Amino acid sequence: MSRLVRPVVTVHDEREAARHARGRVFVVDDDDAVRSAVTAVLSHEAYAVSEFRSAEDFLEQVQRADPVFPGPACLLLDLKMPGVSGLDLQQQLARDWPNLPIVFMSGGSSAGEAVQALKGGALDFLVKPFDDEQLMAAVAHALARNAEMERSLLSAQSNERRFAELSGRESQIARMVAAGLRNQQIADRLGIAERTVKLHRMHMMRKLGTTNLIDLVRLLDSLP
């Protein structure tokens, strides 16, 4: 889910941008007391916190195209809620926002529900009542995971753009080089001179920003 970046204009914006840079935490729980307590702890730790009483309220906000300050994000999600349950929301986010780490919170879930949540990709599971230390550890882990996933996504997108800039012959040679073929073998297969292969290979490596075979293989492996 890509979002427009909100510009920093006011002093308030600067404070909010700093909080988002530290981490944005969505808290979805129909229990007002739990939701307020979790929000208070996270706000005190200078995170940007958005709280919601239901999965429907959360979906309504995140599906809007409002610009946001950049930074890692995670979701603290109650498992049992009226209407759209935590597990239902998890399934939808797996399609629409797969890079958003989910930490489930529950005080009365069955072992089967917990297993289903973890099999669905949940990063952690907090059993109510949990203490501040458990909460902070789970949030820090989730935000670090999101930041790592976003870096990997940006790197993959950059690799796609660079590979798209290659000529047809250069991309062909890149695949052959990554497959372990030598310059003369490539020349024989393509019916061109070895010096031409070397020239294409030099241009290809420069455009991709790779300096050795290992880097080239890793880049090609990251492509869809």
C-alpha positions as CSV (number, residue, x, y, z in Angstrom):
1,M,0.0,0.0,0.0
2,S,1.8,3.2,-1.2
3,R,0.9,6.5,0.4
4,L,1.6,10.1,-0.5
5,V,4.2,11.8,1.7
6,R,2.9,14.6,3.9
7,P,5.2,17.7,3.8
8,V,6.5,19.3,7.0
9,V,5.1,22.8,7.2
10,T,4.5,23.8,10.8
11,V,6.2,23.2,14.2
12,H,3.5,20.7,15.0
13,D,4.3,18.9,11.7
14,E,7.9,18.7,12.8
15,R,6.9,17.0,16.0
16,E,4.6,14.6,14.2
17,A,7.2,13.8,11.6
18,A,9.7,12.9,14.3
19,R,7.1,10.6,15.9
20,H,6.3,8.9,12.6
21,A,10.1,8.5,11.9
22,R,10.3,6.6,15.3
23,G,7.3,4.5,14.3
24,R,3.6,4.6,13.6
25,V,1.5,2.2,15.6
26,F,-2.1,1.4,14.8
27,V,-4.1,0.2,17.9
28,V,-7.3,-1.6,17.1
29,D,-9.3,-2.9,20.1
30,D,-13.0,-2.6,21.1
31,D,-12.1,-2.5,24.8
32,D,-11.8,1.3,25.6
33,A,-9.7,0.7,28.7
34,V,-7.1,-1.5,27.0
35,R,-6.9,0.7,23.9
36,S,-6.5,3.9,25.9
37,A,-3.8,2.3,28.2
38,V,-1.8,1.0,25.2
39,T,-2.1,4.3,23.4
40,A,-0.9,6.2,26.5
41,V,2.2,4.0,26.9
42,L,3.2,4.3,23.3
43,S,2.5,8.0,23.1
44,H,4.7,8.5,26.2
45,E,7.5,6.7,24.3
46,A,7.1,9.2,21.4
47,Y,5.5,6.9,18.9
48,A,2.8,8.2,16.5
49,V,-0.3,6.3,17.6
50,S,-3.6,6.0,15.9
51,E,-6.4,4.2,17.9
52,F,-9.6,2.5,16.5
53,R,-12.6,0.9,18.2
54,S,-13.1,-1.6,15.4
55,A,-11.6,-3.1,12.3
56,E,-14.1,-1.2,10.2
57,D,-12.9,2.1,11.5
58,F,-9.3,1.2,10.9
59,L,-10.0,0.1,7.3
60,E,-12.0,3.3,6.6
61,Q,-9.0,5.5,7.5
62,V,-6.2,3.5,5.9
63,Q,-8.0,3.1,2.7
64,R,-8.2,6.8,2.2
65,A,-5.4,8.5,0.2
66,D,-4.5,11.0,2.9
67,P,-0.7,11.9,2.8
68,V,1.3,10.6,5.8
69,F,4.7,11.3,7.2
70,P,7.2,8.6,6.4
71,G,8.4,6.0,8.9
72,P,7.9,2.3,9.9
73,A,4.5,1.1,11.0
74,C,2.9,-1.8,12.7
75,L,-0.6,-2.9,13.9
76,L,-1.6,-3.9,17.4
77,L,-4.8,-5.9,16.8
78,D,-7.4,-7.4,19.2
79,L,-8.2,-10.9,18.1
80,K,-11.9,-11.0,19.2
81,M,-14.0,-8.1,18.2
82,P,-17.7,-7.7,17.1
83,G,-18.2,-7.3,13.4
84,V,-15.0,-7.8,11.5
85,S,-12.7,-9.9,13.7
86,G,-9.0,-9.6,14.1
87,L,-8.5,-12.7,12.0
88,D,-10.8,-11.3,9.3
89,L,-8.8,-8.1,9.2
90,Q,-5.5,-10.0,9.1
91,Q,-6.7,-11.9,6.0
92,Q,-7.6,-8.6,4.2
93,L,-4.4,-6.9,5.1
94,A,-2.4,-9.9,3.8
95,R,-3.8,-8.9,0.4
96,D,-3.8,-5.1,0.6
97,W,-0.9,-4.3,3.0
98,P,1.3,-7.4,3.3
99,N,4.3,-5.5,4.7
100,L,2.4,-4.3,7.8
101,P,3.5,-6.5,10.8
102,I,0.7,-7.5,13.0
103,V,0.9,-8.1,16.8
104,F,-2.2,-9.7,18.1
105,M,-3.6,-8.9,21.6
106,S,-6.1,-11.2,23.3
107,G,-7.3,-12.3,26.7
108,G,-9.7,-15.0,25.8
109,S,-8.7,-16.6,22.5
110,S,-8.4,-20.4,22.0
111,A,-5.2,-22.1,21.1
112,G,-6.6,-22.8,17.6
113,E,-7.2,-19.1,17.1
114,A,-3.7,-18.2,18.2
115,V,-2.3,-20.8,15.9
116,Q,-4.4,-19.5,13.0
117,A,-3.2,-15.9,13.7
118,L,0.5,-17.0,13.7
119,K,0.1,-19.2,10.6
120,G,-1.5,-16.2,8.9
121,G,1.7,-14.2,9.4
122,A,1.3,-12.5,12.8
123,L,4.6,-11.4,14.1
124,D,3.8,-11.8,17.8
125,F,0.9,-12.6,20.2
126,L,0.4,-10.6,23.5
127,V,-1.8,-12.3,26.1
128,K,-3.8,-9.8,28.2
129,P,-3.0,-8.5,30.7
130,F,0.5,-7.8,29.4
131,D,3.0,-5.3,30.9
132,D,4.7,-2.3,29.4
133,E,7.9,-4.1,28.8
134,Q,6.2,-6.9,26.8
135,L,4.4,-4.2,24.8
136,M,7.4,-2.2,24.0
137,A,9.5,-5.2,23.0
138,A,6.8,-6.4,20.6
139,V,6.3,-3.0,19.1
140,A,10.1,-2.4,18.6
141,H,10.4,-5.8,16.9
142,A,7.4,-5.2,14.6
143,L,8.7,-1.7,13.6
144,A,12.1,-3.1,12.9
145,R,10.6,-5.8,10.7
146,N,8.6,-3.3,8.8
147,A,11.6,-1.0,8.2
148,E,13.6,-4.0,7.0
149,M,10.8,-5.1,4.6
150,E,10.4,-1.6,3.2
151,R,14.2,-1.4,2.6
152,S,14.0,-4.7,0.7
153,L,11.1,-3.5,-1.3
154,L,12.8,-0.3,-2.3
155,S,15.9,-2.2,-3.2
156,A,13.9,-4.6,-5.4
157,Q,12.2,-1.7,-7.1
158,S,15.5,0.0,-7.8
159,N,16.9,-3.2,-9.2
160,E,13.8,-3.5,-11.5
161,R,14.3,0.1,-12.8
162,R,18.0,-0.5,-13.5
163,F,17.4,-3.8,-15.2
164,A,14.7,-2.2,-17.4
165,E,17.4,0.3,-18.6
166,L,19.4,-2.4,-20.2
167,S,19.2,-3.0,-23.9
168,G,17.9,-6.4,-25.1
169,R,21.4,-7.7,-25.8
170,E,22.7,-6.5,-22.4
171,S,19.9,-8.1,-20.5
172,Q,20.4,-11.3,-22.5
173,I,24.1,-11.3,-21.6
174,A,23.4,-10.5,-18.0
175,R,21.3,-13.7,-17.7
176,M,24.1,-15.7,-19.4
177,V,26.8,-14.3,-17.2
178,A,24.7,-15.0,-14.1
179,A,24.3,-18.6,-15.3
180,G,28.0,-19.0,-15.2
181,L,28.9,-18.8,-18.9
182,R,32.2,-17.4,-20.0
183,N,32.6,-14.6,-22.5
184,Q,33.7,-16.9,-25.3
185,Q,30.8,-19.3,-24.6
186,I,28.3,-16.4,-24.7
187,A,29.9,-15.1,-28.0
188,D,29.5,-18.6,-29.5
189,R,25.9,-18.9,-28.5
190,L,25.0,-15.4,-29.8
191,G,27.1,-15.6,-32.9
192,I,29.0,-12.4,-32.0
193,A,32.7,-11.6,-31.3
194,E,34.1,-12.1,-27.8
195,R,35.2,-8.4,-27.7
196,T,31.5,-7.4,-28.4
197,V,30.4,-9.5,-25.5
198,K,33.0,-7.8,-23.2
199,L,31.8,-4.4,-24.3
200,H,28.1,-5.3,-23.6
201,R,29.1,-6.8,-20.3
202,M,31.0,-3.7,-19.2
203,H,28.0,-1.5,-20.1
204,M,25.6,-3.9,-18.4
205,M,27.5,-4.0,-15.2
206,R,27.9,-0.3,-15.1
207,K,24.2,0.3,-15.6
208,L,23.2,-2.2,-12.9
209,G,25.8,-0.8,-10.5
210,T,27.4,-4.3,-9.9
211,T,31.1,-5.0,-9.8
212,N,31.2,-8.8,-9.6
213,L,29.4,-11.9,-10.4
214,I,28.0,-12.4,-6.9
215,D,26.3,-8.9,-6.9
216,L,24.9,-9.6,-10.4
217,V,23.4,-12.9,-9.4
218,R,21.8,-11.4,-6.2
219,L,20.3,-8.5,-8.3
220,L,18.8,-10.9,-10.8
221,D,17.5,-13.1,-8.1
222,S,15.6,-10.1,-6.6
223,L,13.7,-9.5,-9.9
224,P,10.1,-10.8,-10.2
